[in-house]
Structures are given as structure tokens and as C-alpha cells.
Amino acid sequence: MKSLGWLRLPLALCMLFLYLPIAVLVVMSFNGGRSAFTMDGLSFRWYAKLAGNGDLLTALGNSLLVATGATVIAVVLGTTLAVGLARYTRSSTLDAYAMAPAIMPDLVLAIGLLAFYSLISMTLGLFSVMLAHAVFGMAFVVAVVRARLVQADPALEEASRDLGAPAFTTFRRVTLPTIAPAVIAGALLTFTLSLDEFVIAFFTNGPTTPTLPISIYSMVRFGVTPEINALATVLLLVSFTVVIASARLSRRTEALDE
Amino acid sequence: MTDLISSTPTGRGATERSSRRERVALLVPGLGYVTAFMAVPVLLVLSYVFFQRGRFGGVVYEFTWDNFSRAFTPTYRAVLVDSLVIAGAATLLALLIGYPVAYAIAMLPDRLRNIALVLVVIPFWTNFLVRTYAWIVLLSNEGVVNRSLERFGVIEDPITLLYTRGAVIVGLVYAYLPLMILPLYASISRLDPELREAATNLGASRFTVFRTITWKLSLPGVLTGCIFVFVPSLGNFIIPELLGGGKFVMVGNVVRDQFLKARDWPFGATLALVLIVVLAVLFFVQSRVSRRLSTGGPS
């Protein structure tokens, strides 16, 4: 720390900038009064109100359903595609193509999908959102798994084949265990991204089945209340836990590798 | 390394045919999915730029250039310029904040470095709308910032902070700062400290060392970070709406409104195309510059 010198100041200011808004939300969520801005005693009443908010719980259920479905599709297609790209082609164009949905601006993907669904007369709802979330989730799975495969030794797979193992056995017994941490990481990434995704869901969802971000959006537009602060605090807690857990997980798998 | 591994022969001799089948089985479903749910949709919506709006929304497949001439009328030109300025300002500000921070993190001892990185990333993994909403709580007239300034006697009446251009820019910086810090950190931490030492020993001033070595060698990271912030900022429509109060309309807002309110899909698609062209130019410039930096080396 000593060698940092004056650099400690920007670092401290940046952390303040990053965490002050979050801290304010958390403090305000325990407000006893009705205002989202002024503290008037401490209470849990907004948390109680939140727990009784049926619409929000339905939206959360919708989000979890979409995220689960999207993750399953993304992991199955993404893992096979990553293996295919790493072992059966040398085309960097195909690599880029497979990962393109991850960098495609969400707005462009959203209007594209809306136009596409409308062209094929698909009913908009949770299913259309799920299919949409799977496409960018898959791109992230491909990116993570592909990176892992580059580090893995292809001689192991060759050895398994040379010893007469069928392709599927080789995949299940050799390839899959090697890439398992990356597959799990990709799945977590897809799940969290899907839970949080707003723009694409906003365009490709039907009018009657909001996901959680869509509900939050309408709550925020409608007005500012301590109830949103309480919801924000709960979500913050969840993402803190997930980030710290996955940081630990990745450190542990790295340690296992050595 | 990468090339060595991927060029390992895979299908040999008797396995040639089955390997071909495996290849199809592994590649086709995934690539097919990307084609169906990205390539086709994006190309479809972009084809709309040549067509007309139907009377009740929808698209009438009759060729026209009108969408383009409309996209460049003064009104929409102003929106485009404004969007570029706001996204550009947010990017610049994020770079100014992010560079010293990334540098400081790179100088930390290992353990603290990982903690600092996780701390930078955590806000990024929290709900985007919640993070934006936090700034409403901070910046509104009865908000925390105004209250504090009043209490300390800096101001008497609340100053307007929310629903300003500044609020939109701050919101964008806050939303995407981690995307600036991470690539900057990656390229700064990779620098060989001996280069700096050598320059110092040869009598270069601290500023010269920074300018000719640290800054120059971290330029790829700078470019990546700037693109990572600029790209999502340019198409964003939530932050201008929530923190700009609808007073600052950016391209993303217009595209959203053309699709969901005015139901003029061809015109919305045309503005989206403008967005894509800007981004494509940026990616092109970035790849050219970083290739020159990596082959030419420091000059």
C-alpha cells in the first residue's frame, strides 16, 4: 500500500463513487416514513410490503423460469459449439460469428427479434424472451468454454480415441470433466445475465407476463418509494452473494488445477 | 500457442467419416441457433430501411429512400449529434476516472488486488435499473446531495441536478465504469516494470516515463475500454429517460419509440442502422490501431 502514494486518492474516490449510491439505497430502505428521500425512523415496513407484493413475486417467478430455460439451451448448444469450434475448425470467422450476440448492441438484437417474431407470427411471451436470452447466453458460454479448451491438452482426447473409445464416451469421460468449471461458469453467467436483462425482454415480451426488470422499470417510472429501495437492497444482497461465491469458486478451481 | 493446439490433426484415417459427422453434430445446432435468432432477425430488421411504414404500423414492402433522408433532417441529425456528444463525454470521463484507478489497482499487492477487482465488479453485477434508480435518490431536489449541501450551508435552495445532461452523463459513467477499468487494468498490469525502471535510470522525468511507456503501451486497453463504454452508452435509452427526464433524447430513445409507440418500424430500423454503422467504424478503427500497436511496437 505504501508504494501507491497519491494514487490512493483516486482509488478511494472511485470506491466512494461506486458504493455511495448503493449505500444510500440500503439505508433508505429501512426508512420508517413514506418518503424515499428523507429518513423518518427505522423500520422494516417496506420489506413487509415488498413480501406482500404479489405482482412482483409473479414477475420474479417469470424471470427465474426464463433464466432457467435460457441457461439450459445456452449451455447445451454453447458447450457443443465450443467443442466443435475448438476441435473441428480453424475458422476465426466462425468463432467471431458464434460470439457475435455477446457484442451485438442489445437494442439492435431486441428490435431484430421483435421483427423476426412478428414475421413468423410467434406469440410474444415468456417463451419468446427465453429463446432471445438463450442466444446471447450461448455466446458467453462459447467464449468461456472455448477459452478453457485452448488451455486443455488435445492429446488426452486423441489418446482416448486411439484406445478405441467412441466419440461420445470421449466427450463424456475426457472432454467434459476438463471443461466442467467453464461450463458451470458459463451457466452462472447466462443465468445472472438473463435475470438482469431488460432491453431485449422489454421488446420481445408479451403485455401480460413481465419479468422482474420490467416490473422494476414500471415501478421506477411510476415513482420513487422506499419499497423500491427495499427491493433494490434485496437484489443487491443477492448479487453480492453470487459474485463473491463465484469469485471463491473460480479461485478454488484454479487452485485445484495447479 | 493457440494455433499450435487448434492445428492438431483431428480426423485421421478410418475416423475421417465419423469425424465429419461429429463436426456437423457439434457445429450445426449452435451456429443454426445464432443464425435463426441473431443473423436473420438483424438482417430482417435492417432490410426494413428500404421499405415504408404501413398505415396501421407494420411494413409495406415498397422500395423507398425516404427513411434515410428523414434520418438526416435537422431534428434527427441533432439527436444523433447529441447522442454522440453525451456518449463521448461519458467515455472520456470514465477514462479520466478509470485510468488512475486501474493503475492503482495494478500496483497493489496480489491479495488486495483481487479484492479491489471484485469490489469494482460487484456494482456491475447489480441490477442495471436499480443502479440507475440510485442516482434519482441522490440527485433529486429533495435528494441526498441537495440535503447535504443545504445542511452544510453551501446552498440555500436546492439546485437542479436531476433531469440534466450532467445527470445522464454521470449515470452512464456509473453504469459502465467497470467496463473501462477492467481492460485498462489488464493492459497496465501486463507492463514490464523494468521498462519504467530503465527509463527512470536513463534520466526520464516521471511524466516522460508515463507518457512514453505506460500510456503508450496501455493504449490497446484504453481503446478497448473506450469502446466498451461508448458502445452501450450510445444506444442506451433507459438512463436518458430516467435521469434525463425525457428532455435529453438519444438515438436509443427514438428507436424505442419508433418501434413501440409510433410503430414506424422502417424509420426505427434506419436509425438503428446509423447506430450500427457508427459502431462498425469504431471496431474497424480499433482493430487497425491495435494491430499497428502490436506489430509496430513502441516507437
Chai-1 contact restraints between the chains, C-beta under 6 A:
chainA,res_idxA,chainB,res_idxB,connection_type,confidence,min_distance_angstrom,max_distance_angstrom,comment,restraint_id
A,L4,B,A104,contact,1.0,0.0,6.0,A-B,restraint_1
A,L4,B,M107,contact,1.0,0.0,6.0,A-B,restraint_2
A,L7,B,A104,contact,1.0,0.0,6.0,A-B,restraint_3
A,P10,B,P100,contact,1.0,0.0,6.0,A-B,restraint_4
A,P10,B,V101,contact,1.0,0.0,6.0,A-B,restraint_5
A,L11,B,V101,contact,1.0,0.0,6.0,A-B,restraint_6
A,L11,B,A104,contact,1.0,0.0,6.0,A-B,restraint_7
A,C14,B,V101,contact,1.0,0.0,6.0,A-B,restraint_8
A,L18,B,P123,contact,1.0,0.0,6.0,A-B,restraint_9
A,P21,B,A134,contact,1.0,0.0,6.0,A-B,restraint_10
A,P21,B,L138,contact,1.0,0.0,6.0,A-B,restraint_11
A,V24,B,V137,contact,1.0,0.0,6.0,A-B,restraint_12
A,V24,B,V144,contact,1.0,0.0,6.0,A-B,restraint_13
A,L25,B,A134,contact,1.0,0.0,6.0,A-B,restraint_14
A,F37,B,E142,contact,1.0,0.0,6.0,A-B,restraint_15
A,F37,B,G143,contact,1.0,0.0,6.0,A-B,restraint_16
A,L77,B,P29,contact,1.0,0.0,6.0,A-B,restraint_17
A,L77,B,G30,contact,1.0,0.0,6.0,A-B,restraint_18
A,L77,B,Y33,contact,1.0,0.0,6.0,A-B,restraint_19
A,T80,B,L26,contact,1.0,0.0,6.0,A-B,restraint_20
A,L81,B,G30,contact,1.0,0.0,6.0,A-B,restraint_21
A,V83,B,L26,contact,1.0,0.0,6.0,A-B,restraint_22
A,G84,B,L26,contact,1.0,0.0,6.0,A-B,restraint_23
A,G84,B,L27,contact,1.0,0.0,6.0,A-B,restraint_24
A,R87,B,T10,contact,1.0,0.0,6.0,A-B,restraint_25
A,Y88,B,R23,contact,1.0,0.0,6.0,A-B,restraint_26
A,R90,B,S6,contact,1.0,0.0,6.0,A-B,restraint_27
A,P101,B,M38,contact,1.0,0.0,6.0,A-B,restraint_28
A,P105,B,G235,contact,1.0,0.0,6.0,A-B,restraint_29
A,L107,B,G235,contact,1.0,0.0,6.0,A-B,restraint_30
A,L107,B,G252,contact,1.0,0.0,6.0,A-B,restraint_31
A,V108,B,A272,contact,1.0,0.0,6.0,A-B,restraint_32
A,I111,B,V45,contact,1.0,0.0,6.0,A-B,restraint_33
A,I111,B,F259,contact,1.0,0.0,6.0,A-B,restraint_34
A,I111,B,A272,contact,1.0,0.0,6.0,A-B,restraint_35
A,G112,B,P41,contact,1.0,0.0,6.0,A-B,restraint_36
A,G112,B,V42,contact,1.0,0.0,6.0,A-B,restraint_37
A,G112,B,V45,contact,1.0,0.0,6.0,A-B,restraint_38
A,L113,B,P41,contact,1.0,0.0,6.0,A-B,restraint_39
A,A115,B,L44,contact,1.0,0.0,6.0,A-B,restraint_40
A,A115,B,V45,contact,1.0,0.0,6.0,A-B,restraint_41
A,F116,B,P41,contact,1.0,0.0,6.0,A-B,restraint_42
A,F116,B,L44,contact,1.0,0.0,6.0,A-B,restraint_43
A,V135,B,F37,contact,1.0,0.0,6.0,A-B,restraint_44
A,V135,B,M38,contact,1.0,0.0,6.0,A-B,restraint_45
A,V150,B,T2,contact,1.0,0.0,6.0,A-B,restraint_46
A,P154,B,T8,contact,1.0,0.0,6.0,A-B,restraint_47
A,A167,B,E22,contact,1.0,0.0,6.0,A-B,restraint_48
A,D196,B,N127,contact,1.0,0.0,6.0,A-B,restraint_49
A,P213,B,L129,contact,1.0,0.0,6.0,A-B,restraint_50
A,I216,B,L129,contact,1.0,0.0,6.0,A-B,restraint_51
A,Y217,B,L129,contact,1.0,0.0,6.0,A-B,restraint_52
A,V220,B,Y133,contact,1.0,0.0,6.0,A-B,restraint_53
A,V224,B,I136,contact,1.0,0.0,6.0,A-B,restraint_54
A,A232,B,V130,contact,1.0,0.0,6.0,A-B,restraint_55
A,L235,B,N127,contact,1.0,0.0,6.0,A-B,restraint_56
A,L235,B,V130,contact,1.0,0.0,6.0,A-B,restraint_57
A,L236,B,T126,contact,1.0,0.0,6.0,A-B,restraint_58
A,S239,B,W125,contact,1.0,0.0,6.0,A-B,restraint_59
A,S239,B,T126,contact,1.0,0.0,6.0,A-B,restraint_60
A,V243,B,I122,contact,1.0,0.0,6.0,A-B,restraint_61
A,V243,B,W125,contact,1.0,0.0,6.0,A-B,restraint_62
A,A247,B,V118,contact,1.0,0.0,6.0,A-B,restraint_63
